[in-house]
């Protein structure tokens, strides 16, 4: 009985750690600040402006930064 309990705990720990590793590599470190870039820098990097007001987003390596100097809560996404 105790062997089964230890096995279940070890399995849960492995699942939690592998999930955290996946989130870190897919979304990047959660604690990092998002880069602030201008719309000109966004265009220069091959990105486009995306208004996040209605929940639009881009994830992972497509995200280039938050746009500064805009009246909307916009981000820059690589096309």
N, C-alpha and C positions, 0 to 999 in steps of 0.2 A: 504493500500500500504506500509506504513512504517512498519507495523507488519511483512509483508512478507519479507522485506529487512532485518530486524533484525533476522528473522528466518533463512534466507539464510546465513547470516554472522556467526551466531552461529553454523550452520551445517558445514560450511567450517572450522571454528576453531576446532571443534570436530574431523573432518577428519584429519586435519593436526597434531593435538596432538596425535591422536591414531596411525597415520603413524610413527611419530617420536618414539613413545614408542615401536612399533613393530621393527623398525630398530635397536634401542638400544638393545633390548633383543635378537634379532636374530644374529646381527653382533658384539655385544659388543660395549663398548663406543668408539666412533670414535677418541677421543682425546688421548687415551692411546697409549703408545709406544708398538711396537711389541717386544716380548721377543727374545733375541738373544741366540741361543743354538748351541752346536756343533753336529756333525753327530753322535757321540757316545751317547750323551744325547738323541738325537732323537730316536735312536734304543732302548735305555733303556726304553723310554716312550712308546714303541710300535708303533712308527711312521715310516714313510718312506720319503725319499728325493723326492721332486717334483720340477722340473725345471720350473720356471715361465716365462722363456724367450718367449715362444710362447703363453702366456696367460693362462696357466694351473694354477689352484688355488684350494684351499679347504676353506670351509667357516665354520663359527660358531665354535662349540666346537671341530671340527676335526683339526683346525689349532693349532699347538703347538708352532710355532715360526719360525723366520728366521734363516737359517743356516749360521754360521760363518765359515771362513776358507775354503770356497768353491770357485772355479773359476766361477761358474754359479750363477745366482740370484735364489737360491733355498730356499724352505721353507720345514718345516716338517709337515706332515699330519698324523693324527692317522688313522690306517688302519681299 
